[in-house]
Amino acid sequence: MINTAKIKTFFIKKYKLIVFLLIFLFVCLIYNINNPSLNYLLKRGVLLEYSVSDQNINIEKKLDSLKIKYLAEKFFELDEIEYDFENEPVKNILLVKIPLLLNEKNTAEVNKISDLIFQIDKNAKLINVSTLGNAYNKPYAAFLNFLGILLISTFIFCIILQIFFKKTFSINSTKKIFCKFLNKQKESIKNLIQKTKKKGLNYLIKKILFDNIEDENGNEKETSFTKEIINTIIFVLICVIVIRYFIGELRWIPSGSMRPTIMEKDRVFVEKLDFPKKEIKRGDILVFYPPDVQLSNSPFAILARLSGIFCKDIAFIKRVIGMPNDKFEIKKDSNSNQYRVYINDKALNEPYISSKIDWTQCSENMYCGPFIIPENHYFMMGDNRNNSQDSRFWGFLDRKRVIGRANFMFFPIKRINILKDKYVMLHKKQSEKIIEQDTYIVDRY
């Protein structure tokens, strides 16, 4: 039977913590809302770069008429000759800023701007898409965002306590609470040392592991030490398995196959994709068991995989390049004379590769296409193309072998960042035709 009195006592004692957690979750929710006003304040959004014939005043007038908040545009003439993706010279650049975190749902806003510019200037082209206030190259960016949310939450928490609970938080009161806490811990440690001297080391071990080993009268409880140890181990093991199976797990990166995005010895959080069922998209970084690795189905091996303890199974980390039913091919680009990935006969934009010379030429022994990727299979490639054992060597990846999606790098501290990059379909002009093309966008605000 549920003891309502104990539950009530718990909430009365922990109400401050509960209130703070609710405020923190609320601030996180607000902070991640893709709202133009909020994005303008936080300097978040996308920067569209167009190649245009001249500084056409009609473009500015038309852009101003669009009902998109805080739309800003800027023309400038290039000092040196640059070339677009069709190897044609760029004379003038038009930069358009939009306070939207670009995703599949709001590409219509971006395409509306592109179509308008293409309509006014027959020679205009969308040549680049990047993010405003991009945190990708800034150390500690994700940590600073978290710290900002924490400070805002604490500020709101103090106000709520003052208004609803009449609790005043001043420097003196905070100092008193802190000193009281330290004195209490000091007394507890002194008491623990004295009792350990009287009752021996066994008392210390039990106290650390089980905390409360005395009854209300101060008499020692009769406890089965072995039973308590086993119960603790089983409880911790079950918690670890549940978290790893349903939520996610931490992974250490042993190789440099994903350079420069992920380096050797980086630590990443891997999000589980099956609970709930989540869609895999082009550009996702997945952790998986490679097809040529035979996984053991013995009880010990399954337990090792579920718990992460003594797990010797090899796992790879690569980026999703080819999706199911895509026509995939690696061939030389006629303009640059470099090997590039072609999806459905269109060259793929891959800015995460540090240099064009990092492309690895495909030999007869590699899977270079052209071929159609089967259903529920993916073509995986590392960002470091010269040093990556990927789908070019062992073929397609079955979804069943995917462990999860790497979406957050948490160590080392100077490289903390979010890894949720994506592709979106944007309107681009190719010769006289307007086409929809995969555009890679970094979304690490």
KABELVEN-V301820 format. One record per residue. N is the residue number from 1. RES is the residue in three letters. PHI is phi in radians with two decimals (none if undefined). PSI is psi in whole degrees, -180 to 180 (999 if undefined). NEAR is the number of other ideal C-beta (glycine too) atoms within 12 Angstrom. Layout:
n res phi psi near
N RES PHI PSI NEAR
N RES PHI PSI NEAR
This chain:
n res phi psi near
1 MET none 140 6
2 ILE -1.30 129 7
3 ASN -1.55 97 9
4 THR -1.15 -31 10
5 ALA -1.11 -42 11
6 LYS -1.16 -40 12
7 ILE -1.11 -44 13
8 LYS -1.08 -44 13
9 THR -1.07 -41 12
10 PHE -1.06 -48 14
11 PHE -1.16 -35 15
12 ILE -1.15 -41 13
13 LYS -1.26 -35 12
14 LYS -1.85 18 14
15 TYR -1.09 -35 20
16 LYS -1.11 -45 22
17 LEU -1.11 -43 15
18 ILE -1.10 -44 17
19 VAL -1.07 -44 25
20 PHE -1.10 -43 23
21 LEU -1.10 -40 17
22 LEU -1.13 -42 18
23 ILE -1.12 -43 27
24 PHE -1.05 -45 24
25 LEU -1.11 -39 17
26 PHE -1.12 -45 20
27 VAL -1.12 -41 26
28 CYS -1.04 -44 19
29 LEU -1.09 -47 16
30 ILE -1.10 -43 20
31 TYR -1.08 -32 26
32 ASN -1.66 3 22
33 ILE -1.26 134 18
34 ASN -1.51 78 27
35 ASN -1.97 130 21
36 PRO -0.97 -42 24
37 SER -1.13 -44 16
38 LEU -1.15 -43 23
39 ASN -1.10 -37 29
40 TYR -1.11 -42 23
41 LEU -1.14 -41 17
42 LEU -1.56 2 27
43 LYS 1.01 47 20
44 ARG -1.94 151 32
45 GLY 2.63 -165 38
46 VAL -2.07 153 42
47 LEU -2.05 116 33
48 LEU -1.69 132 44
49 GLU -2.02 118 31
50 TYR -1.99 144 42
51 SER -1.61 123 34
52 VAL -2.23 160 39
53 SER -1.21 -46 25
54 ASP -2.68 179 20
55 GLN -1.45 81 19
56 ASN -1.38 117 24
57 ILE -1.20 -24 16
58 ASN -1.14 -33 19
59 ILE -1.11 -45 32
60 GLU -1.08 -44 24
61 LYS -1.10 -44 13
62 LYS -1.17 -40 23
63 LEU -1.11 -38 35
64 ASP -1.13 -26 18
65 SER -1.36 -16 15
66 LEU -1.23 142 25
67 LYS -1.55 60 12
68 ILE -2.12 121 28
69 LYS -1.11 143 19
70 TYR 1.03 26 26
71 LEU -1.15 127 31
72 ALA -2.27 139 25
73 GLU -2.30 156 31
74 LYS -2.66 129 21
75 PHE -1.70 146 27
76 PHE -2.71 151 17
77 GLU -1.67 137 18
78 LEU -1.37 138 19
79 ASP -1.37 -37 10
80 GLU -2.01 154 10
81 ILE -1.30 127 14
82 GLU -2.06 164 19
83 TYR -2.19 145 17
84 ASP -1.55 -171 27
85 PHE -1.21 -14 28
86 GLU -1.74 14 22
87 ASN 1.12 30 16
88 GLU -1.84 146 20
89 PRO -1.17 145 17
90 VAL -1.85 124 29
91 LYS -1.70 -49 26
92 ASN -2.22 148 28
93 ILE -2.03 135 30
94 LEU -2.00 119 42
95 LEU -1.78 128 30
96 VAL -2.12 124 40
97 LYS -1.80 131 31
98 ILE -2.25 128 37
99 PRO -1.39 62 31
100 LEU -2.33 134 39
101 LEU -1.39 109 38
102 LEU -1.13 128 37
103 ASN -2.57 -177 24
104 GLU -1.11 -26 24
105 LYS -1.39 -30 14
106 ASN -1.97 19 25
107 THR -1.14 -23 30
108 ALA -1.05 -36 21
109 GLU -1.11 -43 32
110 VAL -1.19 -44 38
111 ASN -1.13 -31 30
112 LYS -1.11 -41 26
113 ILE -1.17 -45 41
114 SER -1.06 -47 40
115 ASP -1.05 -39 26
116 LEU -1.14 -44 33
117 ILE -1.16 -41 39
118 PHE -1.11 -34 32
119 GLN -1.21 -41 19
120 ILE -1.34 -46 25
121 ASP -1.95 108 30
122 LYS -1.13 -21 16
123 ASN -1.76 1 24
124 ALA -1.22 148 37
125 LYS -2.50 145 39
126 LEU -1.48 113 41
127 ILE -1.90 -15 35
128 ASN -2.81 145 28
129 VAL -2.29 126 40
130 SER -2.42 180 30
131 THR -1.85 146 37
132 LEU -1.38 144 31
133 GLY 0.97 37 27
134 ASN -1.10 122 25
135 ALA -1.55 6 27
136 TYR -1.04 -41 28
137 ASN -1.70 6 16
138 LYS -1.72 120 20
139 PRO -1.07 149 16
140 TYR 1.12 17 20
141 ALA -1.04 -50 27
142 ALA -1.14 -37 29
143 PHE -1.14 -41 24
144 LEU -1.15 -38 20
145 ASN -1.08 -44 27
146 PHE -1.10 -43 24
147 LEU -1.10 -40 15
148 GLY -1.08 -44 21
149 ILE -1.10 -40 25
150 LEU -1.11 -43 21
151 LEU -1.15 -42 18
152 ILE -1.10 -43 23
153 SER -1.09 -42 27
154 THR -1.12 -41 22
155 PHE -1.09 -47 19
156 ILE -1.12 -39 24
157 PHE -1.05 -45 29
158 CYS -1.10 -41 24
159 ILE -1.12 -44 18
160 ILE -1.11 -42 23
161 LEU -1.08 -39 22
162 GLN -1.18 -42 16
163 ILE -1.34 -49 13
164 PHE -1.66 -31 14
165 PHE -1.97 1 15
166 LYS 0.97 38 9
167 LYS -1.83 115 19
168 THR -1.60 127 16
169 PHE -1.83 102 21
170 SER -2.03 174 13
171 ILE -1.11 -42 10
172 ASN -1.14 -43 11
173 SER -1.17 -39 16
174 THR -1.12 -40 16
175 LYS -1.12 -41 13
176 LYS -1.11 -44 15
177 ILE -1.08 -42 18
178 PHE -1.15 -44 14
179 CYS -1.13 -39 14
180 LYS -1.09 -42 14
181 PHE -1.10 -45 14
182 LEU -1.11 -42 14
183 ASN -1.10 -40 14
184 LYS -1.12 -43 14
185 GLN -1.16 -36 14
186 LYS -1.11 -45 14
187 GLU -1.12 -40 14
188 SER -1.09 -43 16
189 ILE -1.15 -42 16
190 LYS -1.05 -45 14
191 ASN -1.09 -41 20
192 LEU -1.12 -42 23
193 ILE -1.13 -43 17
194 GLN -1.10 -46 14
195 LYS -1.19 -32 22
196 THR -1.17 -39 19
197 LYS -1.09 -39 13
198 LYS -1.33 -44 14
199 LYS -1.82 -6 19
200 GLY 1.68 174 13
201 LEU -1.15 -30 15
202 ASN -1.02 -37 18
203 TYR -1.10 -43 25
204 LEU -1.08 -44 22
205 ILE -1.09 -45 19
206 LYS -1.12 -39 28
207 LYS -1.13 -41 26
208 ILE -1.17 -43 17
209 LEU -1.35 -41 23
210 PHE -2.07 -5 22
211 ASP 1.08 -76 16
212 ASN -1.59 99 15
213 ILE -2.05 16 25
214 GLU -2.18 149 19
215 ASP -1.46 -173 11
216 GLU -1.12 -28 7
217 ASN -1.52 2 7
218 GLY 1.50 6 11
219 ASN -1.49 148 9
220 GLU -1.15 137 19
221 LYS -1.43 147 19
222 GLU -1.40 108 12
223 THR -2.15 138 23
224 SER -1.46 107 13
225 PHE -1.02 -46 18
226 THR -1.09 -43 12
227 LYS -1.11 -43 14
228 GLU -1.14 -40 23
229 ILE -1.07 -48 18
230 ILE -1.08 -44 14
231 ASN -1.06 -41 17
232 THR -1.12 -46 20
233 ILE -1.08 -45 17
234 ILE -1.10 -43 15
235 PHE -1.07 -47 15
236 VAL -1.10 -42 17
237 LEU -1.10 -44 20
238 ILE -1.10 -44 17
239 CYS -1.05 -44 17
240 VAL -1.09 -45 25
241 ILE -1.11 -45 22
242 VAL -1.08 -45 18
243 ILE -1.13 -47 22
244 ARG -1.17 -34 29
245 TYR -1.39 -38 23
246 PHE -1.83 -28 18
247 ILE -1.94 -63 20
248 GLY 3.01 178 28
249 GLU -2.57 164 31
250 LEU -1.74 139 24
251 ARG -2.29 143 35
252 TRP -1.78 133 25
253 ILE -1.66 115 34
254 PRO -1.52 -21 19
255 SER -2.16 173 24
256 GLY -1.81 27 24
257 SER -1.21 -18 33
258 MET -1.88 16 37
259 ARG -1.05 145 26
260 PRO -1.58 1 23
261 THR -1.15 -50 35
262 ILE -2.22 129 39
263 MET -1.75 169 26
264 GLU -1.05 142 19
265 LYS 1.26 7 17
266 ASP -1.20 152 33
267 ARG -1.97 131 24
268 VAL -2.22 153 37
269 PHE -1.65 127 31
270 VAL -1.84 116 34
271 GLU -1.47 134 32
272 LYS -1.30 141 26
273 LEU -1.83 -13 29
274 ASP -1.56 -21 19
275 PHE -2.26 97 15
276 PRO -1.32 169 10
277 LYS -1.10 121 10
278 LYS -2.07 147 19
279 GLU -1.39 138 16
280 ILE -1.60 134 31
281 LYS -2.16 159 29
282 ARG -1.06 135 36
283 GLY 1.72 -16 39
284 ASP -1.12 144 34
285 ILE -1.76 115 44
286 LEU -1.92 147 43
287 VAL -1.84 132 39
288 PHE -2.71 165 38
289 TYR -1.58 122 30
290 PRO -1.11 152 30
291 PRO -1.06 -30 27
292 ASP -1.49 4 17
293 VAL -1.73 121 17
294 GLN -1.50 118 12
295 LEU -1.52 131 22
296 SER -1.30 141 16
297 ASN -1.85 19 12
298 SER -1.23 152 12
299 PRO -0.93 -40 10
300 PHE -1.16 -41 16
301 ALA -1.16 -41 19
302 ILE -1.13 -44 17
303 LEU -1.09 -39 21
304 ALA -1.12 -41 22
305 ARG -1.17 -41 28
306 LEU -1.22 -37 26
307 SER -1.68 -22 24
308 GLY 1.42 3 24
309 ILE -1.62 124 19
310 PHE 0.99 31 12
311 CYS -1.44 119 24
312 LYS -1.85 5 16
313 ASP -1.20 136 25
314 ILE -1.41 133 21
315 ALA -2.17 142 29
316 PHE -1.86 160 35
317 ILE -2.28 120 46
318 LYS -2.52 174 43
319 ARG -1.79 142 45
320 VAL -1.30 117 43
321 ILE -1.90 -48 44
322 GLY -1.88 134 41
323 MET -1.77 162 32
324 PRO -0.94 138 23
325 ASN 1.27 4 17
326 ASP -1.29 145 30
327 LYS -1.51 119 22
328 PHE -2.01 139 38
329 GLU -2.77 142 29
330 ILE -1.98 120 34
331 LYS -2.64 172 24
332 LYS -1.31 137 19
333 ASP -1.43 128 23
334 SER -1.11 -30 14
335 ASN -1.39 -48 15
336 SER -1.64 -14 18
337 ASN 1.07 26 14
338 GLN -2.01 153 22
339 TYR -1.25 133 31
340 ARG -2.40 160 34
341 VAL -1.52 134 40
342 TYR -2.05 125 30
343 ILE -1.93 120 33
344 ASN 0.90 44 24
345 ASP 1.22 14 18
346 LYS -2.07 134 24
347 ALA -1.13 135 30
348 LEU -1.54 133 37
349 ASN -1.38 120 33
350 GLU -2.32 75 34
351 PRO -1.26 -12 24
352 TYR -1.27 -13 32
353 ILE -1.45 129 30
354 SER -1.14 -31 21
355 SER -2.72 151 17
356 LYS -1.10 -29 20
357 ILE -1.29 -6 14
358 ASP -1.35 -6 25
359 TRP -1.17 138 30
360 THR -1.70 128 28
361 GLN -1.15 141 20
362 CYS -1.55 128 26
363 SER -1.72 -179 12
364 GLU -1.13 -26 8
365 ASN -1.49 0 11
366 MET -1.86 157 22
367 TYR -1.51 99 28
368 CYS -2.02 -8 28
369 GLY 1.50 -172 28
370 PRO -1.35 143 20
371 PHE -2.72 164 20
372 ILE -1.71 128 19
373 ILE -1.30 129 31
374 PRO -1.13 164 19
375 GLU -1.08 141 13
376 ASN 1.07 23 16
377 HIS -2.23 156 29
378 TYR -2.38 151 38
379 PHE -1.78 114 44
380 MET -1.82 138 44
381 MET -2.47 146 48
382 GLY -1.43 154 37
383 ASP -1.23 -27 37
384 ASN -1.61 82 30
385 ARG -1.12 -23 38
386 ASN -1.44 -9 23
387 ASN -2.52 64 19
388 SER -2.60 117 32
389 GLN -1.46 92 28
390 ASP -2.17 -158 39
391 SER -1.09 -18 38
392 ARG -1.12 -23 34
393 PHE -1.80 -34 26
394 TRP -2.15 6 25
395 GLY 1.58 -154 27
396 PHE -1.38 153 35
397 LEU -1.81 125 39
398 ASP -1.35 137 25
399 ARG -0.99 -30 30
400 LYS -1.07 -21 16
401 ARG -1.66 3 31
402 VAL -1.37 130 34
403 ILE -1.48 -45 37
404 GLY 3.03 -177 34
405 ARG -1.89 127 37
406 ALA -1.33 116 42
407 ASN -2.22 0 31
408 PHE -2.70 129 31
409 MET -1.77 121 37
410 PHE -1.97 -5 28
411 PHE -2.72 142 22
412 PRO -1.22 160 20
413 ILE -1.02 -39 17
414 LYS -1.21 -12 18
415 ARG -1.99 15 31
416 ILE -1.03 125 28
417 ASN -2.89 168 38
418 ILE -1.58 141 34
419 LEU -1.87 17 37
420 LYS -1.47 76 29
421 ASP -1.59 164 37
422 LYS -2.73 166 35
423 TYR -1.86 142 36
424 VAL -2.30 154 33
425 MET -1.58 113 29
426 LEU -2.08 154 38
427 HIS -1.30 131 31
428 LYS -2.33 156 35
429 LYS -1.80 125 31
430 GLN -2.17 109 21
431 SER 1.02 -118 15
432 GLU -1.73 -4 10
433 LYS -1.75 144 13
434 ILE -1.72 121 22
435 ILE -2.11 162 22
436 GLU -1.71 130 23
437 GLN -2.40 144 31
438 ASP -1.09 124 31
439 THR -2.12 126 38
440 TYR -1.40 131 34
441 ILE -2.28 132 39
442 VAL -1.48 124 35
443 ASP -2.09 57 34
444 ARG -1.95 61 31
445 TYR -1.34 999 35
